Structure formats: structure tokens, C-alpha cells
Amino acid sequence: MKLRTTTTTLEKLKDDVIVVGAFEGQKKLSGAAAEIDRASSGLISSAKTDITGKLHQTCMLYASKGLAAKRVLVIGLGKEKDLTADRIRGIAAKAVSCACENGLATAALPLKLIPGKALESAQKATALCEGALLGLYTFKHYKTMPENGDNAVFKQITICTGRERSTAVAAAIKDAEALCAGVYLARDLVNHPGNAATPTYLADTARVMSKKYGLTCSIFDEKKMRRLGMDALLAVAQGSHEPARFIVIEHATPQTAKMAPVVLVGKAITFDSGGISIKPANNMEEMKTDMSGGAAVLGAMQVCAKLKLPLRVVGLIPAAENLPGGSALKPGDVITSMAGKTIEIITTDAEGRLILADALHYARRYKPQAVIDLATLTGACVIALGNDVSGVMGTSETLIERLRQAAEQTGEKVWPLPMYAEYDEQNKSTIADMKNVGGRAGGSITAGCFLKKFTEGMPWAHLDIAGTAWTQQPKPYAPKGATGVGVRLLVSLLRNWKRLKP
């Protein structure tokens, strides 16, 4: 699918459809809608009774004169006071979806689709591109027959800048393409079934990506992990025939190669049956999504390389399957982590924190500026915050606030959870240094408190994406399935990075 820009005037655009917008309650057409209306001798104003401007309402009009395009799609922008960049993403996604449903191959999205000056042109271009590209995503890798509504016919999005030849707009569009490619990668990895996207597959993907985009990549096999003492990670994997892998991937420029890095850690349980503490059969197929944190880190690292961010960034991805078997980890077992801390296993279905424990401890060797981990860690976070908001907690209020700011910019919402000392009491064990669960009460927080034990001395934040990594219901620019959450959030954070004060 091609994305192009043009300064051609709207009436001369030859795309299959031109998209224009109307605000709810608007008495007079403005922006691209007004221009098209003038060029077409009142095409839109004559259909005004069918156009309310309600958010995402669409009205397809057929032009007979004055326009090179044969169709005009009027889309509702909602109330002008409620307009945000994230709302623009949803509007763009709805527009291209409507074009696909009508069997069209190309669509023009003018910057003036969004009237007014509430956002700069580059911001509008970014939001339109992200929404359109992310809204067009499909995962048909395993389909052998085409289906009704497939958007394979769709070939091109045109961003019409009018007379504006802005370097900032051109750069924004290019960056948006790179960002969406990273989200596509993350979504693809999560959507693949567990028999395809194994720990070895993730490692191979990291290698290929690193070679293509100039990243440094190292893959630790089980022998090397054993030498390093990553026994918590290995314990999770010991019930499966699929070998565990620890992926280390690094981005740096010549100027930043020696600076302290920002470390991203992503949980990658490529399939989680719960192990001996097996999950209910209902919806267990969705447990292929338990590697969403690792997928997000891979996607973000690809974007860092493509954007050549002036920063050193390290991605750590512990990858394993969690299956029952004769050699599987058992409730009641005591294991020793890479940090030397002993852990009593209460349930083998709290395995994510075990593999993250070793990865977080490994991150210490970099003396990082900051560490951020992402994990589909707890069902408790879904109960607390639902499916649209990720939980965030950590040891650095500055880092948490920066993540909140990045969330505002990207629409990937986060909400802080407390980490009072009282929660640590729930993780205490009578026979080991700690238990791997602290009970049902405050489950997402006690999981975070468990991870905190392995982050001493490092500014750290934890993102629980259990509710946001997968959607059963299509969202404006996220079809059913993997959302790729975390990629845009992390990239926004890193693009605006300032060194944390100790």
C-alpha cells in the first residue's frame, strides 16, 4: 500500500474519493469541505440534511462536475471543542475503512479535512497517516481464500498538503510510516499462533531485523543463560520442548554509542497454558498474546533504528513457553533467580514476573538511565482498569510522568498504581526470600512490587498491558486482535527523551 503526498489542488485530485470533514453543529462548511463545495457547485451543501457532523458519520456523494475525483466522502468530526490528535486518528481510520467497504482503491486525505488551527499542519499529517495506516491493518497470513470486505484492492493514500510545501509535514509523514511499520511488526508477531511464533522465531526475527536496520543483536541460548544464572527464566521454560531464548538488541548512533542507555524489557511468553497450574480451557487460544511486551519492544527498536534516534536504546526480551509436563516447574518449588534471590512458586501461572526478574537484573550491567518493562502481566490489571488503559507503576515519578505525557500524545492511555510498602508484605514467603504471588487483593500491584525487588538502584517503570494488548471488539484504528500497544508510547517517550536526574 502506497502513501504519497501532493500539493495538487483538491478539485484536480484524481483519487477514487476525496475525504472532507464537517463538525457537529457547524452552520457553515469550512476547510476542505468548503473548497470542494465551491468547486462542485454546491455538492455538499445540497446534501446538508444528510450530514450532521456526528463523529464518524459518513456520507458518500457522487460528483458530476467540477472535480476530477468521482466521489466525495463527508465524515463527521464530532464537536470542534472535543477535537484531539487521537480523534483525528480514528477519523482517518474510519474514512479509509469506508473507502475499502465501497471497493475503492485510492483515497485523498487533505490536511484541510480537519478545519481550523487547533493543531499544526505536521500534527494533522501525523495523525491522519497513523490513523489511516493502522486502520488498514489486516492479518491474513493463514487465510487461503479471500473474504468479503478484504481491503487487498486498496492501493494508495494521498495526503494533500495544498499549497503548503512544509519540510515539517514531509518529515512527519515519513516518520509516521516508520512508526506504523513498527506497530505492524508487533501486531503480526502477536497475531501469529504459538506454534509459529516460538522463542526461536522471535530470536530469528530480531536477527533479521537487526541486520536490515543496523541494530546490534545477540541471542542467548539455554547454555549461556545457565552460565549467567538465569534460572528463573529457565525454570519457566523447562516444561516445554521449545527452548528458551534471551534476546539482546541495541540501537545507537556513533555519537551515543558510549552513553548510558534507556533499557526496554518485554515479556515474551509465546504461549501460556499456565503450566501445572493450568488455565481454564475457555479462551486459552488467546494466550498466544502473552508475548505482547516482547513484540512491542521489537517494534519500538525497529522504529528507533529507522528514525535514527540520537539515543542509545537496549531491548531485552526473555522468551519462553509455559507448558505442563514431566519436567515442568511445580507449585511449592523454590528457584533461585539471577540476582541470587530465592522464590517460592505458589502458582506456575505467575510466570511472567519470573522471566522479567532475570531480565531486569541483567539490565543492571548497562548502568542505564532508565528501565521500562512491558508485560501482559496480570488479569487483576484488566479488572482494575479495563481494556483501554494500561497500568503503570515504578520507582521514578519523573519517568512515570513522562510515560503519562507520551500516553496523552499517542492515545495509548496509562494510569498510575500505588506501590506502598504494605503491598510488599503480601509477597513474603516463610521458606524463601519471596513468593511469586501475593494473593488476589491488589494483584497487579503486588506483581509490580515483586519486580521492584530486581530493580534496585535503577529508575524503573512497569507497564501492565494485559488489558490493552488485545481487543475482541474493533476500535477506530485497531482491528480485532493484537493492538501493538506500547510501540507508539515508547517511541514518543524516546523521541522526547531528556536524561533523568539521579
C-alpha positions in Angstrom: 0.0 0.0 0.0 1.5 3.3 -1.1 1.4 6.6 0.8 2.1 9.7 -1.2 1.9 13.5 -0.7 0.8 16.1 -3.2 0.3 19.9 -3.4 -2.3 19.5 -6.2 -5.5 21.5 -5.6 -8.4 19.5 -4.4 -10.6 19.8 -7.5 -7.8 18.3 -9.6 -7.1 15.2 -7.4 -7.8 12.0 -9.3 -8.1 9.7 -6.4 -11.2 7.5 -6.2 -12.5 9.5 -3.3 -11.7 12.8 -1.6 -12.4 12.9 2.2 -13.6 16.1 3.8 -14.9 16.8 7.3 -17.8 18.5 9.0 -18.1 19.5 12.7 -21.2 18.6 14.6 -23.4 21.7 14.9 -21.4 23.6 12.2 -23.6 26.1 10.4 -21.2 26.8 7.6 -18.8 24.5 5.8 -15.1 25.1 6.3 -11.7 23.7 5.3 -11.6 21.1 2.5 -15.4 20.7 2.6 -15.9 24.4 1.7 -13.3 24.2 -1.1 -14.9 21.1 -2.6 -18.4 22.6 -2.3 -17.3 25.6 -4.3 -15.6 23.6 -7.0 -18.6 21.3 -7.4 -21.3 24.0 -7.4 -22.7 23.0 -4.0 -22.4 19.2 -4.0 -22.0 19.1 -0.2 -24.4 21.9 0.8 -27.2 20.4 -1.3 -26.8 17.2 0.8 -26.6 19.1 4.1 -29.7 17.3 5.6 -27.8 14.0 5.4 -24.7 15.5 7.1 -24.9 16.0 10.9 -21.2 16.1 11.6 -21.6 13.4 14.4 -18.3 11.7 15.0 -17.6 9.0 12.3 -20.9 9.5 10.5 -20.2 9.1 6.8 -22.0 10.4 3.6 -20.7 9.3 0.2 -21.5 11.8 -2.5 -21.1 11.3 -6.3 -19.6 14.3 -8.2 -20.9 15.2 -11.7 -18.9 18.3 -12.4 -16.1 20.5 -11.2 -14.0 17.7 -9.7 -11.5 15.2 -11.2 -12.5 12.7 -8.5 -15.8 11.0 -8.9 -16.7 10.7 -5.2 -16.5 12.8 -2.1 -16.8 11.3 1.4 -18.0 13.6 4.1 -17.1 12.3 7.5 -18.3 13.6 10.9 -15.6 15.2 13.1 -17.7 15.5 16.2 -17.8 18.7 18.2 -15.0 21.0 17.5 -14.1 21.5 21.2 -13.5 17.8 21.5 -11.0 17.5 18.7 -7.7 15.8 19.6 -4.9 14.2 17.7 -6.2 10.8 18.7 -9.7 11.6 17.5 -8.2 12.5 14.1 -6.5 9.1 14.0 -9.9 7.5 14.4 -11.5 9.7 11.8 -8.8 8.8 9.3 -9.2 5.1 10.0 -13.0 5.3 9.6 -12.5 7.2 6.3 -10.2 4.6 4.7 -12.4 1.8 6.1 -15.4 3.3 4.3 -13.4 3.6 1.1 -12.5 -0.1 1.4 -16.1 -1.1 2.0 -17.0 0.7 -1.2 -14.4 -1.2 -3.2 -12.3 1.9 -3.8 -8.5 1.7 -4.4 -7.3 5.2 -3.6 -8.3 7.9 -1.2 -7.2 11.5 -0.7 -6.9 12.9 2.8 -6.3 16.7 2.7 -4.8 18.3 5.7 -7.8 20.7 5.5 -10.0 17.7 6.1 -9.6 19.0 9.7 -10.5 22.7 9.6 -9.1 25.3 11.9 -5.7 25.9 13.6 -6.1 23.9 16.8 -3.3 21.6 15.6 -0.3 22.4 13.4 -0.1 21.0 9.9 2.6 18.5 10.9 0.5 17.2 13.8 -2.5 16.8 11.5 -0.4 15.0 8.9 1.0 12.6 11.6 -2.5 11.8 13.0 -4.0 11.3 9.6 -1.2 9.0 8.4 -1.2 7.0 11.6 -4.9 6.5 11.7 -5.2 5.6 8.1 -2.3 3.1 8.1 -3.2 1.5 11.4 -6.8 1.3 10.4 -5.9 -0.6 7.2 -4.0 -3.3 9.1 -5.2 -6.8 8.5 -3.7 -10.2 9.4 -4.5 -12.7 6.6 -1.3 -14.8 6.8 -3.2 -18.1 7.3 -6.2 -17.4 5.0 -6.3 -19.4 1.8 -9.4 -17.9 0.4 -10.3 -14.2 0.0 -13.2 -12.9 2.1 -15.8 -10.3 1.5 -14.6 -6.9 2.7 -10.9 -7.7 2.2 -9.0 -4.5 1.5 -6.5 -6.0 -0.8 -7.9 -3.8 -3.5 -6.9 -0.7 -1.6 -3.6 0.7 -3.1 -2.9 4.3 -2.1 -3.5 7.1 0.4 -2.8 10.6 -0.8 -2.0 13.3 1.8 -2.9 16.6 0.1 -1.0 19.5 1.6 -2.5 22.1 -0.7 0.0 24.8 -1.5 1.9 24.2 1.7 5.4 22.7 0.9 6.4 22.2 4.5 9.6 20.3 5.4 8.0 19.5 8.8 4.9 18.0 7.1 7.0 15.8 4.8 9.1 14.6 7.8 6.0 13.9 9.8 4.6 11.7 7.1 7.8 9.8 6.7 8.1 9.3 10.5 4.5 8.2 10.7 5.2 5.5 8.1 8.2 4.2 10.1 6.1 4.2 13.3 3.2 2.3 11.8 5.6 -0.3 10.3 6.8 -0.9 13.9 3.2 -1.4 15.1 2.5 -3.7 12.2 5.5 -5.8 13.2 4.3 -6.0 16.8 0.7 -6.9 15.7 2.0 -9.6 13.3 4.1 -11.2 16.0 1.2 -11.4 18.5 -1.3 -12.5 15.9 0.8 -15.4 14.8 -0.2 -18.6 16.6 2.0 -20.2 19.3 3.2 -23.0 17.0 4.7 -20.4 14.6 5.8 -17.5 16.9 8.1 -19.6 19.2 11.0 -18.2 21.2 13.3 -19.3 18.4 11.1 -17.5 15.8 11.3 -14.3 17.9 15.0 -14.6 18.0 15.3 -15.1 14.3 13.0 -12.1 13.7 15.3 -10.0 15.9 18.4 -11.1 13.9 16.8 -10.4 10.5 15.5 -7.0 11.7 18.9 -6.1 13.2 20.8 -6.9 10.0 18.3 -4.9 7.9 18.2 -1.8 10.0 21.7 -1.7 11.5 20.9 -2.8 15.1 23.2 -4.9 17.2 21.7 -8.3 18.2 22.8 -11.1 20.5 20.8 -14.3 21.2 21.5 -16.3 24.4 20.7 -20.0 24.2 19.9 -22.1 27.2 23.6 -23.0 27.8 24.6 -19.4 28.0 21.6 -18.5 30.2 22.6 -21.3 32.6 26.1 -19.9 32.8 24.7 -16.5 33.6 22.4 -17.9 36.3 19.1 -17.1 34.6 17.5 -20.0 36.4 14.1 -18.2 36.9 13.7 -17.8 33.1 14.9 -21.4 32.5 12.6 -22.8 35.2 9.5 -21.4 33.3 10.7 -23.0 30.1 11.6 -26.4 31.4 8.1 -27.9 30.8 8.3 -27.2 27.1 10.2 -28.8 24.2 10.7 -25.3 22.8 14.0 -23.9 24.1 14.0 -20.5 25.8 15.8 -17.6 24.3 17.1 -14.3 25.7 17.2 -11.6 23.1 19.5 -8.6 23.4 19.1 -5.9 20.7 20.7 -2.5 20.7 20.3 0.8 18.8 23.0 3.6 19.0 24.5 6.2 16.8 28.2 6.9 16.6 27.7 9.8 18.9 25.6 7.9 21.5 27.4 4.5 21.5 29.0 5.1 24.9 26.2 6.9 26.7 24.2 5.2 29.4 21.2 3.6 27.6 17.5 3.5 28.1 16.6 -0.2 28.5 13.3 -1.6 27.3 12.3 -5.0 28.7 9.5 -7.0 27.1 7.9 -10.2 28.5 7.6 -12.8 25.7 5.8 -15.9 26.8 5.0 -17.2 23.4 2.2 -19.4 24.7 1.0 -19.5 28.3 -1.0 -22.5 29.3 -0.5 -21.7 33.0 1.9 -24.6 33.3 1.0 -27.1 36.0 -1.4 -24.5 37.4 -3.2 -24.8 34.1 -5.7 -22.2 32.9 -9.3 -22.9 32.1 -9.8 -24.1 28.5 -12.2 -21.2 27.6 -10.3 -18.6 25.6 -6.9 -20.3 26.2 -6.1 -19.8 22.5 -5.7 -16.1 23.3 -2.7 -16.9 25.4 -0.5 -16.6 22.3 -0.7 -12.9 23.2 1.4 -13.3 26.3 4.5 -12.2 24.3 2.9 -8.8 23.5 5.5 -6.9 25.7 8.4 -8.5 23.8 6.7 -7.8 20.4 6.3 -4.1 21.4 10.0 -3.9 22.3 10.9 -5.4 18.9 8.6 -3.0 17.1 9.9 0.0 19.1 13.6 -1.0 18.4 12.8 -1.1 14.7 11.4 2.4 14.8 14.4 3.7 16.8 16.7 2.4 14.0 14.6 3.8 11.1 14.2 7.2 12.8 17.9 7.2 13.7 17.1 8.4 17.2 20.1 10.2 18.9 19.9 7.9 21.8 21.3 4.6 23.0 18.5 2.1 23.5 18.8 -1.5 24.6 16.0 -4.1 24.2 15.9 -7.2 26.4 13.4 -9.9 25.6 13.2 -13.1 27.7 11.3 -15.6 25.6 9.8 -18.9 26.7 6.8 -21.2 26.5 4.9 -22.1 29.7 3.6 -25.6 29.4 2.9 -28.5 31.8 5.0 -31.6 31.5 7.0 -34.1 33.5 9.8 -31.7 33.9 7.7 -28.6 34.4 8.0 -26.2 37.3 5.6 -27.1 40.1 3.7 -25.2 42.8 5.8 -25.4 46.0 9.1 -25.4 44.2 11.8 -23.0 45.2 14.0 -21.5 42.5 16.9 -19.0 42.5 16.9 -16.0 40.2 19.9 -14.5 38.5 20.0 -11.9 41.3 20.5 -14.7 43.8 17.1 -14.1 45.4 15.1 -17.3 46.1 11.5 -17.5 45.0 8.8 -19.9 46.3 6.4 -20.9 43.5 2.8 -20.6 44.6 1.4 -20.9 41.1 3.1 -21.6 37.8 0.6 -19.3 36.1 2.6 -16.3 37.6 5.5 -17.0 35.3 5.9 -13.6 33.6 7.4 -12.0 36.7 9.9 -14.8 36.9 11.4 -14.3 33.4 11.2 -10.5 33.9 13.2 -10.8 37.2 16.2 -12.2 35.4 15.9 -9.7 32.5 15.6 -6.7 34.9 18.6 -7.9 36.9 20.6 -8.4 33.6 19.7 -4.7 32.7 21.8 -3.6 35.7 25.1 -4.2 33.8 24.3 -1.3 31.5 24.0 1.2 34.3 21.0 2.5 32.5 19.5 6.0 32.6 16.1 4.2 33.0 14.4 0.9 32.6 10.9 0.4 31.3 9.3 -3.1 31.2 6.1 -4.0 29.4 4.2 -7.2 30.1 0.8 -8.8 29.8 1.3 -9.5 33.5 -1.9 -9.7 35.4 -5.6 -10.3 34.9 -6.0 -8.1 38.0 -5.0 -5.1 36.0 -7.8 -5.8 33.5 -10.3 -6.0 36.4 -8.9 -2.7 37.8 -8.6 -0.6 34.6 -10.4 -2.5 31.8 -9.3 -3.0 28.2 -8.4 0.6 27.2 -5.9 1.6 29.9 -2.6 0.1 30.9 -1.4 0.2 34.5 1.9 2.0 35.2 4.0 1.9 38.4 7.6 2.2 39.3 10.4 3.8 41.3 10.7 7.1 39.3 7.9 9.6 39.5 9.6 11.6 36.7 9.7 8.5 34.4 6.0 7.7 35.2 5.0 11.3 34.4 6.9 11.2 31.1 5.0 8.0 30.2 1.7 9.7 31.0 2.7 12.6 28.7 3.6 10.1 26.0 0.2 8.5 26.6 -1.6 11.8 26.0 0.3 12.3 22.7 -0.3 8.8 21.4 -3.7 7.9 22.8 -2.2 4.8 24.4 -3.7 5.5 27.9 -1.9 4.7 31.1 -2.9 5.1 34.8 -0.5 5.1 37.8 -1.0 2.5 40.5 0.5 2.9 44.0 3.4 0.9 45.4 3.1 1.3 49.2 5.4 -0.7 51.4 2.4 -2.6 52.8 2.0 -4.4 49.5 5.4 -6.0 49.9 4.2 -7.9 52.9 1.9 -10.0 50.6 4.9 -11.3 48.7 6.8 -12.6 51.8 7.5 -16.3 52.0 8.1 -18.5 55.0 10.7 -20.7 53.2 12.2 -18.4 50.6 13.0 -14.7 50.0 9.7 -14.1 48.4 6.6 -15.8 46.8 5.7 -15.4 43.2 2.2 -14.2 44.0 0.8 -12.1 46.9 -2.8 -13.2 46.7 -5.8 -11.8 44.9 -6.0 -8.5 46.7 -4.1 -5.8 44.7 -2.8 -8.5 42.4 -1.4 -6.1 39.7 0.4 -4.0 42.4 1.9 -7.0 44.2 3.2 -8.2 40.9 4.8 -4.8 40.4 6.3 -5.0 43.9 7.8 -8.4 43.1 9.5 -6.9 40.0 10.7 -3.9 42.0 12.9 -6.2 44.1 15.1 -6.7 41.0 15.4 -3.0 40.0 17.3 -1.6 43.0 19.4 1.5 42.0 17.7 1.9 38.6 15.0 4.4 37.6 12.3 2.0 36.6 8.7 1.9 35.4 6.5 -1.1 34.7 3.6 -1.1 32.2 1.0 -3.8 32.7 -0.6 -4.2 29.2 -2.7 -7.3 30.0 -5.9 -5.4 29.1 -4.7 -3.3 26.2 -2.6 -5.7 24.1 -5.6 -7.5 22.5 -9.0 -6.4 21.6 -12.1 -8.5 21.0 -14.0 -5.6 19.5 -12.6 -3.5 16.7 -11.5 0.0 17.7 -11.2 3.1 15.5 -7.7 2.2 14.3 -7.2 -1.2 15.8 -9.0 -4.2 14.2 -9.9 -7.2 16.3 -6.8 -8.9 17.6 -3.4 -7.6 18.5 -3.2 -3.8 19.0 0.6 -3.4 19.0 0.2 -1.3 22.2 3.4 0.1 23.6 5.2 0.8 20.3 3.9 4.3 19.8 4.1 5.0 23.5 7.7 4.0 23.8 8.8 5.8 20.6 7.1 9.0 21.8 8.9 8.8 25.1 12.2 8.2 23.4 11.8 10.9 20.8 11.4 13.5 23.6 14.0 12.0 25.9 15.8 14.1 28.4 18.3 12.5 30.8 16.8 11.6 34.1 18.2 13.3 37.1 19.6 10.9 39.7 
